[in-house]
Amino acid sequence: MALVIKNNMSAVNTLNKLDANAAQMAKNLEKVSTGMKINSAGDDASGYAISEKMRVQARSLGQDDMNAQNAISLLTVAEGAVQSTVDILRHMKEKALDAANDTNSDEDRAIIQKEIDQNISQINENANVSYNGIVMLDGSRNDAVVAGGSYTHMTNMSLSTTTTLNTKIADLLDRSNNSMGIQESDSLTISWVKNGVTKSVSYSPLLQTVLTPETRRVNLPGGMFIDVPTGRFTATQEPLTLGNMFNNETIASDMEWVDYSGKDYSYIGTDETGNEVHTVGGENGITLKAVSPGVEGQLAGLTISIWDSQGQPRRAANAVLDNFTETIRGQNQSDDNALVFQIGTQANQSIKAGFTDMRAAALGLEALSATSKEASKQETTRYGIKTISQFSPNVTLNVSTQMAANTAVNVLDNALTKALNQQTKIGAETSRLEYTSANITTAAENTQASESVIRDADMAKEQMNYTKSSILTQATQAMLAQANQNSSQVLSLLQG
C-alpha cells in the first residue's frame, strides 16, 4: 500500500464507521431508556402514525368510560328519587284502603286526607331531584311528545273478545265467555278522578232514558201532509249498553270510547310518538280515552261497581269491569329534551335517556294548577242518573268519603304503574351503561395492547443491540487511533 500523508483514507473510513456506530448506539440507548422502539416518526413513519392514532383511541375510550360512569351516577340519583315515590305511593294506597273502610268516621278520614296531602307534597319534592344542577323528573327531560299532546287511554282485556259497544250491560261475559250474572235491576256506579276531582255517575236500574221527539201531522192542500215537531219528547227506558254507559253529559265531558269505525277492537289509539297501539297479541279489548290531551286532561283512575237489588256487590262482575288499565299515558306536547350520554369515540355514538314527568299532577294525584278550595260535594239527579262530584282542599286526591277513597285505590294503582315503568326504564338504562362501561374497558385494553405491539421495545433485544453498538464504537475508536499512527511511518522514511 502506498504511503501517503495528505489523505489518510484509513482514518477517514474508520471515522465514518465510528460516527455510524455512535449514532446507532445513541438510538439504541434512547430505545432502552424510553422502553419504546419508535420514539419519533423517523424511527418508523407508518408505525408512528398508526400508534399515535391508537393512543388517541385509547385516551378517548378512557373518557368514554368516565362518561358512562357519570351517566350511571346520574341515573342512580334519579332511580333513588323514583324509589322514594314508589314507597310513598305504596303507603298512600294503604291509607286509601283504610279510608275506604267504614270503620272510620269522617273525622278519621279527614286526618288521613292530611297525611295524603303531605305525601303528595313529598312526591313533588322527589320530582325536583337534581344531579349537577340538572333536574330530571319534573318533565323537563322527557322524550318528544306529538303536537297537541297524547291522550290517556284505558283498556279492559277481561271482557269477552266478542264484546262490542252495542253489548248490553246485562249480557256482558268475562274473558272465558261466562256470564257475570248482571241483572237489569242492578245498580251501576262509575267513579273517576280528573285533575284532582273525584266524580261519580250512577245508573239504577241498568236502563237508559231515550227521548223521542213528538210530532203532530199538518194536512196540506192536495191531500199532502207534513209532520211538525211539537217541542215535546217522549221518554222511554231501554236496556243500558256498554257504549251508552258513557253517554252521560258529565262523563262525556271527561272521557269517551275509542272510535272503532274502520278498525277492529284490538286497536287502542295513538301514543306520544304518533304511532298506532294495539293490544298485545292483537286480541280484542275495550278502550276508553280522555276527551282532552295532556296532563290536565288525563284520567287518573276509573272504578266501575255493580250492585244487586239488595245492595250487595257483584264481585265477579266488578273484578272484570273494574279492570281498566292505562295503556297510553296522557302527556303534554313537548320537544325531545332527553339527556344524551356520549359513550363512543365518534360523533353521535351516544345513548339517550328520557324521564317522564313524575310530579304528583302528572301521576294524577292533584290538579295541574292546584288552587285553594274548600272541601265540597255536589250531587245532581237527572233522568234517574245520579252524578256526584267531590272536591278536596287544594284539589288533591280525595279520600274524605268511602266512595272517594274507593276510587282513589285505582288512581294510586295507576300512579304506581307509572312510577314503576319509569323505574324499570331507568334500571334498564343503568344496566346497559354498565355493559357499555365493561365493553369500553375491554376495548381500551385491547387498543393499548395493539399499540404496545407496534411501539414498545423488546428490552432484551434493545439491550443486546446497545451492547453491540457500544463494543463496535469502542473498537472503531481503537482502530481510528491505529489508523492515525499509520501516517507516522512516513517520518521514519524521511529520517532515514
C-alpha positions in Angstrom: 0.0 0.0 0.0 1.4 3.4 -0.9 2.5 5.7 2.0 0.6 9.0 1.8 0.1 11.8 4.3 -2.3 14.1 2.5 -5.3 11.9 2.6 -5.3 9.2 5.4 -8.2 7.2 3.9 -7.9 4.5 6.6 -8.6 7.1 9.3 -11.4 8.7 7.3 -13.1 5.4 6.7 -12.7 4.4 10.4 -14.1 7.8 11.4 -17.2 7.3 9.3 -17.7 3.9 10.9 -17.2 5.5 14.3 -19.9 8.1 13.6 -22.3 5.4 12.3 -21.7 3.2 15.3 -22.1 6.2 17.7 -25.3 7.2 16.1 -26.7 3.7 16.3 -25.6 3.4 19.9 -27.4 6.7 20.6 -30.6 5.3 19.1 -30.2 2.0 21.0 -29.6 4.0 24.2 -32.8 6.1 23.5 -34.9 2.9 23.0 -33.5 1.3 26.1 -34.0 4.4 28.2 -37.6 5.1 26.9 -38.7 1.5 26.6 -40.1 2.3 23.1 -38.7 1.1 19.8 -40.5 4.1 18.0 -39.6 7.4 19.6 -40.2 9.6 16.5 -41.6 9.5 13.0 -38.0 9.0 11.8 -37.8 5.6 13.5 -40.8 4.2 11.6 -43.1 6.7 9.8 -46.1 4.4 9.3 -45.8 2.7 12.6 -45.6 6.1 14.4 -48.8 7.3 12.7 -50.7 4.1 13.5 -49.6 4.0 17.1 -50.4 7.7 17.6 -54.0 7.1 16.3 -54.2 4.1 18.7 -53.1 6.4 21.6 -55.8 8.9 20.7 -58.3 6.0 20.6 -57.2 4.6 24.0 -57.5 8.0 25.6 -60.9 8.6 24.0 -62.1 5.3 25.3 -60.9 6.3 28.8 -63.0 9.4 28.6 -66.0 7.4 27.3 -65.7 5.1 30.3 -65.7 8.1 32.6 -68.8 9.5 30.7 -70.6 6.1 31.2 -69.7 6.1 34.9 -71.0 9.6 35.4 -74.2 8.7 33.5 -74.7 5.7 35.8 -74.3 8.0 38.8 -76.9 10.4 37.4 -79.4 7.5 36.7 -78.7 6.2 40.2 -79.8 9.5 41.7 -82.9 9.6 39.6 -83.8 5.9 40.5 -83.4 6.8 44.2 -86.0 9.5 43.8 -88.4 7.3 41.9 -88.0 4.5 44.5 -88.9 7.1 47.2 -92.0 7.9 45.2 -92.9 4.2 44.9 -92.6 3.8 48.6 -94.8 6.8 49.2 -97.4 5.6 46.7 -97.4 2.2 48.4 -98.1 3.9 51.8 -100.8 6.1 50.2 -102.6 3.0 48.9 -102.6 1.5 52.4 -104.2 4.8 53.7 -106.7 4.8 50.8 -107.8 1.3 51.7 -108.0 2.3 55.3 -110.2 5.3 54.4 -112.4 3.1 52.2 -113.3 1.1 55.3 -116.4 2.4 57.1 -115.0 1.6 60.5 -113.5 5.1 60.1 -115.5 8.2 60.8 -115.4 11.3 58.6 -113.1 12.8 61.2 -110.7 9.9 60.8 -110.8 10.3 57.0 -110.0 14.0 57.4 -106.9 13.0 59.3 -106.0 10.5 56.6 -106.6 13.2 54.0 -104.0 15.5 55.7 -101.4 12.7 55.5 -102.3 12.1 51.9 -101.7 15.8 51.1 -98.3 15.7 52.8 -97.3 12.6 50.9 -98.3 14.3 47.6 -96.1 17.3 48.6 -93.2 14.9 49.1 -93.7 13.3 45.7 -93.4 16.8 44.2 -90.1 17.2 46.1 -88.9 13.9 44.7 -89.6 15.1 41.2 -87.2 18.1 41.7 -84.2 15.8 42.4 -81.1 17.0 40.5 -77.6 15.9 39.5 -75.0 18.6 38.9 -77.9 21.1 38.7 -79.8 19.0 36.2 -83.4 18.5 37.4 -84.6 15.2 35.9 -88.1 14.1 37.0 -90.1 17.3 36.6 -91.0 16.7 32.9 -88.2 19.0 31.6 -86.1 16.0 30.5 -88.7 13.9 28.7 -88.7 12.3 25.2 -90.6 14.0 22.4 -94.4 14.1 22.6 -96.5 14.7 19.5 -98.1 18.1 18.8 -101.1 18.6 20.9 -100.0 16.0 23.4 -101.1 12.4 23.9 -104.5 11.2 25.4 -104.9 8.9 28.3 -106.2 5.5 27.1 -107.6 2.8 29.4 -108.1 -0.7 28.1 -110.1 -3.6 29.5 -108.8 -7.0 28.5 -111.0 -9.0 30.9 -114.3 -8.9 28.9 -115.1 -11.5 26.3 -113.4 -11.0 22.9 -117.0 -10.9 21.4 -117.8 -7.7 23.4 -118.7 -4.7 21.4 -120.0 -1.2 22.3 -123.5 -2.4 21.4 -123.4 -5.2 24.0 -126.0 -4.8 26.8 -124.6 -4.5 30.3 -126.7 -7.4 31.5 -125.4 -9.5 28.7 -121.7 -8.9 29.3 -119.4 -12.0 29.5 -116.0 -12.5 31.0 -112.9 -13.5 29.1 -113.9 -17.2 29.3 -117.3 -16.3 27.9 -119.0 -17.0 31.2 -122.0 -14.9 32.3 -121.2 -12.4 35.1 -124.7 -12.6 36.5 -125.6 -9.0 35.9 -129.4 -8.2 36.0 -131.2 -5.1 34.6 -132.4 -4.5 38.1 -128.9 -4.0 39.4 -127.2 -0.6 40.0 -124.0 0.6 38.4 -121.7 3.3 39.6 -118.8 4.8 37.5 -116.3 6.8 39.5 -113.2 8.5 38.2 -110.7 11.2 39.0 -109.6 14.1 36.8 -107.4 17.0 37.8 -107.8 16.0 41.4 -111.6 16.0 41.3 -113.4 12.8 42.1 -116.6 12.3 40.1 -119.3 9.6 40.1 -122.3 8.7 38.0 -124.9 6.0 38.9 -127.4 4.1 36.9 -130.2 2.3 38.9 -131.6 0.2 37.3 -129.5 -0.6 34.3 -131.7 1.3 31.9 -131.1 4.3 29.7 -133.6 7.0 29.1 -134.3 7.5 25.3 -136.0 10.8 24.4 -138.1 10.6 21.2 -139.4 13.9 19.8 -143.2 14.2 19.5 -144.7 15.5 16.2 -148.1 16.5 15.0 -149.4 15.9 11.5 -150.4 19.0 9.5 -152.6 18.4 6.4 -151.6 20.3 3.2 -153.7 21.1 0.1 -153.9 18.3 -2.4 -154.1 15.5 0.2 -150.4 16.2 1.2 -149.3 16.3 4.9 -146.2 17.1 7.0 -145.1 16.0 10.5 -144.1 19.1 12.5 -142.2 18.7 15.9 -144.2 19.8 18.9 -141.2 20.6 21.0 -142.1 17.8 23.4 -140.4 14.5 23.9 -141.5 11.0 24.9 -139.2 9.3 27.4 -138.8 5.6 27.2 -136.5 3.2 29.1 -134.2 0.8 27.2 -131.5 -1.6 28.4 -128.2 0.1 29.0 -125.5 -0.8 26.6 -121.7 -0.6 27.1 -121.5 2.2 24.5 -124.3 4.2 26.0 -123.0 3.8 29.5 -120.7 6.8 29.0 -123.2 9.0 27.1 -124.0 10.9 30.3 -123.0 14.6 29.8 -120.8 14.6 33.0 -118.9 11.5 31.7 -118.8 12.7 28.1 -117.0 15.9 29.2 -114.1 13.8 30.5 -114.0 10.5 28.6 -115.3 8.7 25.5 -115.0 5.3 23.8 -112.3 4.9 21.2 -113.7 5.2 17.7 -113.6 1.7 16.2 -115.1 2.6 12.8 -112.9 1.0 10.2 -110.8 -0.7 12.9 -111.1 -3.9 14.9 -111.3 -3.9 18.7 -107.6 -4.7 19.1 -107.0 -1.0 18.3 -106.2 1.2 21.3 -105.1 4.5 19.9 -102.0 6.6 19.0 -99.2 7.0 21.5 -97.0 10.0 22.3 -94.9 9.3 19.2 -97.9 9.3 16.9 -97.8 5.5 16.3 -100.8 3.2 16.5 -101.0 1.0 19.5 -102.8 -2.3 19.5 -103.4 -4.9 22.3 -100.7 -7.5 22.9 -101.3 -10.4 20.6 -103.9 -8.5 18.6 -106.8 -9.7 20.8 -110.0 -7.7 21.1 -110.3 -5.3 24.0 -112.5 -2.3 25.0 -110.7 1.1 25.3 -111.7 4.4 26.8 -109.8 7.6 26.1 -109.7 11.0 27.7 -111.6 13.8 25.9 -108.7 16.2 26.4 -105.0 15.6 25.9 -102.1 16.1 28.2 -101.7 16.0 32.0 -104.6 18.3 32.7 -107.0 16.1 30.6 -105.7 12.8 31.9 -107.9 10.2 33.5 -106.2 9.3 36.8 -108.3 6.3 37.6 -111.6 4.6 36.8 -113.7 2.4 39.0 -116.9 0.6 37.9 -119.0 -1.1 40.5 -122.1 -3.3 40.1 -124.6 -3.8 43.0 -127.6 -6.1 43.0 -131.1 -5.1 44.1 -130.3 -6.0 47.7 -127.3 -3.6 47.7 -124.7 -6.4 47.6 -121.7 -6.1 45.3 -121.4 -8.5 42.4 -117.8 -9.4 42.9 -117.2 -11.4 39.7 -118.7 -8.6 37.6 -116.8 -5.9 39.5 -113.5 -7.8 39.1 -114.0 -7.7 35.3 -115.5 -4.3 34.8 -113.0 -2.6 37.2 -110.0 -3.9 35.2 -109.4 -0.9 33.0 -105.6 -0.3 32.9 -103.7 2.6 31.4 -102.3 1.6 28.0 -101.3 5.1 26.7 -100.3 7.8 29.1 -101.6 11.4 28.7 -98.6 13.7 28.3 -98.2 17.4 27.3 -96.8 18.3 23.9 -93.0 18.5 24.2 -89.8 18.6 22.2 -87.2 16.0 22.7 -85.4 17.0 25.9 -83.9 13.7 26.7 -80.3 13.6 28.1 -77.6 12.5 25.8 -74.7 10.4 27.1 -71.6 10.3 24.8 -70.2 6.8 25.1 -68.3 6.4 21.8 -65.1 7.8 20.2 -67.0 9.1 17.2 -69.7 11.8 16.9 -73.3 10.6 17.5 -72.2 7.4 19.4 -74.4 8.1 22.3 -77.3 6.8 24.5 -80.4 8.9 25.2 -82.3 8.8 28.5 -85.6 10.5 28.8 -87.5 10.8 32.0 -91.3 11.1 32.2 -93.0 13.7 34.4 -93.0 12.3 38.0 -94.8 15.2 39.7 -98.0 14.5 41.6 -100.1 16.2 38.9 -98.6 14.0 36.2 -99.4 10.9 38.3 -103.0 12.0 38.7 -102.8 12.9 42.4 -103.6 16.6 42.2 -104.7 19.3 39.8 -102.1 20.6 37.4 -102.6 24.1 38.9 -103.7 23.5 42.4 -105.7 26.3 44.0 -107.1 26.6 47.5 -110.6 25.3 47.6 -112.9 24.3 50.4 -113.9 20.6 50.6 -117.2 20.2 48.9 -119.6 17.7 47.4 -122.0 18.3 44.5 -124.8 15.9 43.8 -127.4 16.1 40.9 -130.0 13.7 39.6 -131.4 13.8 36.0 -133.4 11.2 34.2 -132.8 8.8 37.0 -129.0 9.2 36.7 -127.2 10.5 39.8 -124.0 12.5 39.4 -121.6 13.2 42.3 -118.5 15.4 42.2 -116.3 15.6 45.3 -113.5 18.2 45.8 -110.8 18.2 48.4 -108.9 21.2 49.6 -106.2 22.2 47.1 -107.7 19.7 44.6 -105.6 16.8 45.7 -106.6 13.1 45.6 -109.7 12.8 47.8 -110.2 10.1 50.5 -112.7 12.1 52.6 -115.6 9.7 51.8 -115.9 5.9 51.4 -116.7 6.3 47.6 -113.9 8.7 47.0 -111.4 6.6 48.9 -112.5 3.5 46.9 -111.9 5.4 43.7 -108.5 6.6 45.0 -107.3 3.0 45.2 -107.4 2.6 41.4 -105.8 6.1 41.0 -102.9 5.0 43.2 -102.6 1.7 41.3 -102.2 3.7 38.0 -99.7 6.1 39.7 -97.7 3.1 40.9 -97.7 1.7 37.4 -96.4 5.0 36.0 -93.7 5.2 38.7 -92.6 1.5 38.3 -92.5 1.9 34.5 -90.1 4.9 34.9 -88.0 3.0 37.5 -87.8 0.0 35.2 -86.7 2.2 32.3 -84.0 3.8 34.4 -82.9 0.4 35.7 -82.6 -0.9 32.1 -80.6 2.2 31.0 -78.3 1.7 34.0 -77.8 -1.9 33.2 -77.0 -1.0 29.6 -74.5 1.6 30.6 -72.8 -0.9 32.9 -72.4 -3.3 30.0 -71.2 -0.3 27.9 -68.6 0.6 30.5 -67.3 -3.0 30.6 -67.1 -3.1 26.8 -65.3 0.2 26.7 -62.8 -1.0 29.3 -62.1 -4.2 27.2 -61.8 -2.1 24.0 -59.3 0.3 25.7 -57.3 -2.7 27.0 -57.1 -4.3 23.5 -56.3 -1.0 21.9 -53.4 -0.4 24.3 -52.2 -3.9 23.7 -52.2 -3.4 20.0 -50.3 -0.1 20.4 -47.8 -1.8 22.6 -47.0 -4.4 19.8 -46.2 -1.5 17.4 -44.3 0.8 19.7 -43.0 -0.9 22.8 -39.4 -2.1 22.7 -38.2 -5.6 23.4 -35.8 -4.6 26.2 -33.7 -7.7 25.9 -33.2 -7.2 22.2 -32.6 -3.5 22.5 -30.1 -4.1 25.3 -28.3 -6.6 23.1 -28.2 -4.1 20.2 -27.0 -1.3 22.6 -24.1 -3.6 23.8 -23.2 -4.5 20.3 -23.2 -0.8 19.2 -21.1 0.1 22.3 -18.5 -2.6 21.5 -18.3 -1.5 17.9 -17.9 2.1 18.9 -15.1 1.3 21.2 -13.5 -0.9 18.5 -13.7 1.8 15.9 -12.2 4.3 18.3 -9.2 1.9 18.8 -8.9 1.4 15.1 -9.1 5.2 14.5 -6.1 5.6 16.8 -4.2 2.9 14.9 -5.1 4.5 11.6 -3.7 7.8 12.8 -0.4 6.0 13.7 0.0 4.8 10.1 1.0 8.3 9.0 3.9 8.4 11.4 5.6 5.7 9.3 6.4 8.4 6.7 8.5 10.2 9.3 10.7 7.2 9.7 11.2 7.0 6.0 12.2 10.7 5.8 14.6 10.5 8.7 16.4 7.5 7.2 
